[in-house]
Every structure is written in C-alpha cells, then in structure tokens.
Amino acid sequence: MSPAPSVRVGIDLVRVSRVAESLDRFGERFLRRLFTDGEIGYAMAIPAQAAERLAARFAAKEAAVKALDLSARGVGWREIEVRRAPSGRCDLVLHGGARAAADEAGTDGIALSMTHEGDYAAAVVVTISRAET
C-alpha cells in the first residue's frame, strides 16, 4: 500500500488600504517588484478595483510561500504568478526558483482560493505532494 500524499496549507490576509498606499507612494516600482505583467494588466484594467485585485494576488503569493515552504529559498515575488482563466478561476503558476522548489518537493497539485471584502483580501493555497519513500 502506498503512503498517503503530503498536504500543506498556506493562508494570508492583506489590507487593501496598505496596497493602495504603496501603489500611490511607489507606483510602477511597487508594481514591477511584486507582480508580473499579466497580474498588473489584469489589476489595472479596472483602476477602481486595482488595489483589491493586487492585494488578493499578494495574499496568494504569501500563502504560496507558506504552503511550499519557500521562505528560506530566496524566491522572488514575480516567480509566483496568479493567472485568471477566461472562466474566472484563478491558478498559481510557478517560475524559476519557485518551480524548482515545488518540483523538488514532489508537488503534484496546487489549489488557490482568493477573496476580498472591504479593506481585506485573503488567499488560501493547498499543495499536494508525493509522499516521501
């Protein structure tokens, strides 16, 4: 009998107002440091919703760092990307060091859920990895 797969969970909560302040104060520098071109394009498509969309994506990145145990790996924020499918579902796409770390851990699947309400955005990331033998 095969051992059960390993499941890890990461969660994060972000204040939308803090993201809005950073966006106002640092502008393009803030955006380019944390978000991919696709994430920026989606968020800025409706300027009135940009801060909440960016806050939810930042929460997703933080939750991914926790679920994938990336904090000590030196992974850049842009190596973790939230992509929105035409259906509206959002998925995590990993690049560079984040992808390598997930592969080394035997990660078979990553699930993402994001939400925002009022001044808060939250995300949960669940990973499933092959059990160690």
C-alpha positions as CSV (number, residue, x, y, z in Angstrom):
1,M,0.0,0.0,0.0
2,S,1.3,3.5,-0.9
3,P,1.7,6.1,1.8
4,A,-0.7,9.0,1.7
5,P,0.3,12.1,-0.1
6,S,1.6,15.1,1.9
7,V,-0.9,18.1,2.1
8,R,0.3,21.6,3.1
9,V,-1.8,24.7,3.5
10,G,-0.8,28.4,3.4
11,I,-3.1,31.3,4.2
12,D,-2.6,35.1,4.2
13,L,-4.6,38.2,4.9
14,V,-3.7,41.6,3.4
15,R,-5.2,45.1,4.0
16,V,-6.3,46.6,0.7
17,S,-5.6,50.1,2.0
18,R,-1.9,49.2,2.6
19,V,-1.6,48.1,-1.0
20,A,-3.4,51.2,-2.2
21,E,-1.0,53.4,-0.2
22,S,2.0,51.5,-1.6
23,L,0.6,51.9,-5.1
24,D,0.2,55.6,-4.6
25,R,3.5,56.2,-3.0
26,F,5.8,53.9,-5.1
27,G,3.7,53.4,-8.3
28,E,5.4,51.5,-11.0
29,R,8.4,50.5,-8.8
30,F,6.0,48.8,-6.4
31,L,4.1,47.0,-9.2
32,R,7.2,45.7,-11.0
33,R,8.8,44.5,-7.8
34,L,5.9,42.3,-6.8
35,F,3.7,41.5,-9.8
36,T,4.1,40.0,-13.3
37,D,3.0,41.9,-16.4
38,G,-0.2,39.7,-16.6
39,E,-1.1,40.4,-13.0
40,I,-0.5,44.1,-13.5
41,G,-2.6,44.2,-16.7
42,Y,-5.5,42.4,-15.0
43,A,-5.4,44.6,-11.9
44,M,-5.1,47.9,-13.7
45,A,-7.8,47.1,-16.3
46,I,-10.4,48.5,-13.8
47,P,-8.5,51.2,-11.9
48,A,-11.2,51.3,-9.2
49,Q,-10.5,47.7,-8.3
50,A,-6.7,47.7,-8.8
51,A,-5.8,47.8,-5.1
52,E,-8.2,44.9,-4.1
53,R,-7.1,42.8,-7.1
54,L,-3.4,43.4,-6.2
55,A,-4.0,42.7,-2.5
56,A,-5.6,39.4,-3.3
57,R,-2.7,38.4,-5.5
58,F,-0.2,39.4,-2.9
59,A,-2.0,37.3,-0.3
60,A,-1.9,34.4,-2.8
61,K,1.9,34.8,-3.2
62,E,2.4,34.9,0.6
63,A,0.1,31.9,1.1
64,A,2.1,30.0,-1.6
65,V,5.4,30.8,0.2
66,K,3.9,29.2,3.3
67,A,2.4,26.2,1.6
68,L,5.5,25.5,-0.5
69,D,7.9,26.4,2.4
70,L,9.8,28.9,0.2
71,S,10.7,31.5,2.9
72,A,14.4,30.4,3.1
73,R,14.8,29.8,-0.6
74,G,15.2,33.4,-1.8
75,V,12.3,33.1,-4.3
76,G,11.3,36.4,-5.9
77,W,7.7,37.6,-5.8
78,R,7.4,37.5,-9.6
79,E,8.3,33.8,-9.6
80,I,4.8,33.2,-8.1
81,E,2.1,34.3,-10.5
82,V,-1.7,34.3,-10.3
83,R,-3.3,33.7,-13.7
84,R,-7.0,34.2,-14.3
85,A,-8.6,31.8,-16.7
86,P,-11.4,33.0,-19.0
87,S,-13.8,31.1,-16.8
88,G,-12.8,33.3,-13.9
89,R,-10.9,30.7,-12.0
90,C,-7.5,31.7,-10.8
91,D,-4.5,29.4,-10.7
92,L,-0.9,29.7,-9.4
93,V,1.8,29.4,-12.0
94,L,5.3,29.0,-10.6
95,H,8.5,30.2,-12.4
96,G,12.3,29.8,-11.7
97,G,13.2,29.0,-8.1
98,A,9.6,28.6,-7.1
99,R,9.0,26.0,-9.8
100,A,12.3,24.2,-8.9
101,A,11.3,24.1,-5.2
102,A,7.9,22.7,-6.0
103,D,9.4,20.1,-8.2
104,E,12.0,19.1,-5.6
105,A,9.2,18.7,-3.1
106,G,7.3,16.4,-5.5
107,T,4.4,18.8,-5.7
108,D,1.7,17.3,-7.8
109,G,-1.0,19.9,-7.4
110,I,-1.7,23.4,-6.2
111,A,-5.1,24.8,-5.4
112,L,-5.8,28.5,-4.9
113,S,-8.7,30.4,-3.4
114,M,-8.8,34.2,-3.1
115,T,-11.3,36.6,-1.8
116,H,-11.7,40.3,-1.0
117,E,-14.2,42.2,1.0
118,G,-14.0,45.8,2.3
119,D,-10.4,46.5,3.4
120,Y,-9.3,42.9,3.4
121,A,-8.1,40.4,0.8
122,A,-7.3,36.8,1.7
123,A,-5.9,33.7,-0.1
124,V,-5.5,30.1,0.8
125,V,-3.1,27.8,-1.1
126,V,-3.2,24.0,-0.7
127,T,-0.4,21.8,-2.1
128,I,-0.4,18.0,-2.6
129,S,3.0,16.3,-2.9
130,R,4.0,12.7,-3.4
131,A,4.8,11.0,-0.1
132,E,8.5,10.5,0.7
133,T,9.7,6.9,0.4
